[in-house]
Every structure is written in structure tokens, then in C-alpha cells.
Amino acid sequence: MSRMTIAHLKTGTIFGDNNTAEYVYLPASEIGMEEPLCVLETPKGRQDLNMKQALSFILKLSLRPVYHPRLGRSSF
């Protein structure tokens, strides 16, 4: 599951929960970086996460691929 989730993040899939407005995604500016940073977006603000932290949030919060209100289906 974790390898698949990371692969999906790297292809622009946005994971989230539209009910709580929590989203985790890899911004387009991080493509090709040696250690890319993902974004955790909540109603309280945005925070940068490394891949391991992003995966942890996705699994802990049971986030699924969603349609982001501003970005759509893909972060790039």
C-alpha cells in the first residue's frame, strides 16, 4: 500500500477528505527533486511534509484520492 500511495503522490494524485478539508499532495514544483516535499493543507493552514510524513498522514487520516476544490484531480 505504501509504495502505491507514494507512486500516486509522485504522479500528482491528491489525497484528502472533502468533509474535513484536509489534503495531502505533491506540488508540481517538487517534481524531480531528490527529496520532494509534499503539502498538508487543512482549514488552519498549509504545512510542508517529507514523503514519509505525508504517507503517515494519508494512512493515519484514511485519506483517499479526491477532487480538490482549487486544484482539481491532480496537483500538476
N, C-alpha and C positions, 0 to 999 in steps of 0.2 A: 504494500500500500504506500509506504513512504517514498519509494523510488518513483512510483507512478505519479504521486502528488507533486514531487519535485519536478518531474518531467513536464507535467501540466503547467506548473508555475512558469517554467522556462519558456513555454510556448504561448504565454500571455493569458492563460485562464485565470479568471478572477474567482476566488473562493470567498464566500460570505454568507450572511444571513440577512435578508431584506427586512425581517421583522425587528431585528435589533440594530440594523445599520452598521454591522461590523464586517469589514472586508480585508482580505489579505491578497496582495498581488505584487508582481514584479514589474516595475515601471520600464518603459521602453529604453530609457537612458542607461539602464543597467545591463542590457543585453551584451554578452561577450566579455563582461568584466570577470576577472579572476575569482573574486569573491563578491557576487552581486548582493545588493541589499533590497529586501522586499519592503513593502509598506503595509502597516497595520492601520487601518482607518476606522475610527469609531466616532460616535457623536461628540466625544470630548476632544478629538483632535487626531493627528497623524503621528506615527512613530516608525522609525526605521528598524528593521529586523534582519539578522542574517538568515540564511536558508534554514539552519537548524531551528532557530527560534520561530520562524514562520511556519515550519512544519509542525512544531509543537502547538502553536496557537490553532492551526487548522484542525488538528486531531483533538485537542482539548475542547474546543468550542463546537466541534462537529460541523465545520463549515463545508459547504458544497459549492460546486460551480454555479454561479448566479449571473444575472443581468445587473450590472452596476448602474445606478441612476444617472451618473455623469459619463462614465467611460463605455458603457455598453457591455458586450460579452467578452471583449478582450482588452487588455491593457495596452496593446500596441496594434 
